[in-house]
Amino acid sequence: MSGGRFEDGWYVDERCTNCDVARQLAPGLIGEVDGRSAVLRQPRDRTEARQLHTAAHACPTRSIRPPGGRLDAALDPFPMALDGTVHLCGHNSPHTAGANSYLLRRPDGTVMMVDTPRWSTALAARHETLGPVTDVLLTHRDHAAHGRRYADRFGARLWIHEGDLAAAPDADRVLRGTDPVEIADGVTAHPLPGHTRGSVLFLADDRYCFSGDSFYWSRTTGDIEVAESVTWYSIRELAASLARTAGRLRFEWLLPGHGDRRRLPADDMARRLRGLTARTRELRPRSVDFTAVRW
C-alpha cells in the first residue's frame, strides 16, 4: 500500500485497442484517454482492486496490467454471475474483436453459450461447471471464431444465420429468413440483418436480450444505441429490422457483444427501443469508423 492506495502500479500497455471492455468492468478506475483506455487512478480498497483484476482477465489484448505485470489466476472471477440465470464469460477474444460472451442457464440445468470467449480447454472446463452446454449461439459472423471448437468440446449444437454462414459453414443449425424462431423452450432467435447480413438477436424468457452488435447500452448517451459507424451490411436494413422486430421484444436485461450492459424495467426498455427505432430510421449510410462509436 502506497500513498493511501491499496495496490499501486496498475497500468494499460500499448496493445490496447480501445474496445471498452475494461471500462465496463472497472468504471471510474479505467477510462478513455486519447482514444485508448488508461488507468485513471489506483485502487483504494479490496473492492476496487477486484474490479481491476476482473477487467484484466476480460481484456482481449491483456493490456490491463497489475503491479508486477503478471495476472493471478486465483483472482479470475469468470464466469461471473450477472444474476442467477446469466453469467458473463470474460476472457474476451482478439479473434472476435474483443466481444463479450455469455452463459445462459436453463431451468432443466443445461446451459447455452451466446457468442464465445477466447478458446482454451481450461476455460471450457470452467464453463461446464455451470451445467452441460447444449448450444452455442452465434449472433453474427464477427463473433464466430471459436464457435466450432467450443461446440465440439461441449457436444453442443452450433447455430448461425444463413446470411453469415460463410463464417461457420459447418454449423449444426442454420437460421433462415427474417421470421422469429423458437429454438428452445423460452429462447427465440430474431434475425436482425443490418450490422451484418446474418445478424441475430436471441431473446430468453422475455427477460434477457442478447443483441450481438445490433444495439447496445451507451454510457455516453445514457440510452440504447446502434453502432451506426460500424455497420458492415446496411444501416437501412438495420432500421427495417428494428421496425419489424422491436414490437415483439420484451426484456429487462440488454446484453450486447460490444458496448455496455444494462438492466431496466421492461416497459422502460420497450420505450427506449421504440425511440431507437425512430432514430435509426433517420440514419444514412456512412464509412466505417471505429473511433466514432459512442461508448
Salt bridges, closest charged atoms under 4 A:
GLU7 OE1 - HIS53 NE2 3.53
ASP8 OD2 - ARG5 NH2 3.24
ASP13 OD2 - ARG15 NH2 2.70
ASP20 OD1 - ARG23 NE 3.00
ASP20 OD1 - ARG219 NH2 2.57
GLU32 OE1 - ARG23 NH2 3.83
GLU48 OE2 - ARG41 NH2 2.75
ASP76 OD2 - HIS91 NE2 2.66
ASP76 OD2 - ARG126 NH1 2.60
ASP115 OD2 - HIS143 ND1 2.87
GLU128 OE1 - ARG153 NH2 2.81
ASP135 OD2 - ARG157 NE 2.76
ASP142 OD2 - HIS140 NE2 3.39
ASP142 OD2 - HIS195 NE2 3.13
ASP152 OD1 - ARG148 NE 3.03
GLU162 OE1 - ARG176 NH1 3.12
ASP164 OD1 - ARG141 NH1 3.92
ASP172 OD2 - ARG148 NH2 3.01
ASP205 OD1 - ARG106 NH2 2.75
ASP213 OD2 - HIS140 NE2 2.98
ASP213 OD2 - HIS143 NE2 3.27
ASP213 OD2 - HIS195 NE2 3.36
ASP213 OD2 - HIS258 NE2 3.88
ASP223 OD1 - ARG272 NH1 3.09
ASP223 OD2 - ARG279 NH1 3.81
GLU225 OE1 - ARG279 NH2 3.39
GLU225 OE1 - ARG294 NH2 3.06
GLU228 OE1 - ARG286 NH1 3.60
GLU252 OE1 - ARG207 NE 3.35
GLU252 OE1 - ARG263 NH2 3.36
ASP260 OD2 - ARG219 NH1 2.96
ASP267 OD1 - ARG250 NH2 2.88
ASP268 OD1 - ARG271 NH2 2.68
ASP268 OD1 - ARG272 NE 3.04
